[in-house]
Amino acid sequence: MTPSDSANGTPTVPEDQLRAGTYSLLAALLRAPLNGELQQRLLGIDAHDPAAEGIAGAWAELREAAGTADPTTVEDEFHSLFIGIGRGELVPYGSWYRTGFLMEKPLGELRRELTALGFERQAMVREPEDHAAALCEVMAILITDGAAFEVQQRFFNGHIGPWIQAFCADLGKAPSARFYRAVGRLGQAFFRLEARYLSMPI
């Protein structure tokens, strides 16, 4: 996804920078297998106790998982989870989680909102726009570009909130998940906080 020229580029506060960075990281982890650069980024996480509660423990668990991860093994894991032969163990699309089918009404509603927000589909992208990684990318851009709270709230509550925690829970317990268990736990903890934050009255 790419934003239009209408993005205002308003600087974000540190909390929003952290939110945008977490969305961007989750997008990278869900878009493609782990590579060396991303692994080093995860090893730089400032976290210490994987037994801690909530998001602090989830960050620590992800850093620990990155420290023992072999990129080749994680690539096989990614393939089993999201690609497979015909289909992976998980289907990371909003329409699937909300209706049980791909390319359904939620995707059409999402496409209309993306157009209204000025996002354009890139020609080389084959995945439908309701892929978990694509939605995380959109939220990262909205936050970074200083989109109004009500815009972030409407997008999250309309297209991410209704299904993303169920997806992350499934990711955390999928049969092939090893490294991605930690990704699922971080997603659950982060999106739980986001749902709480973005449910506040305007």
Beta strands, then each sheet from edge to edge (+ up, - down):
end
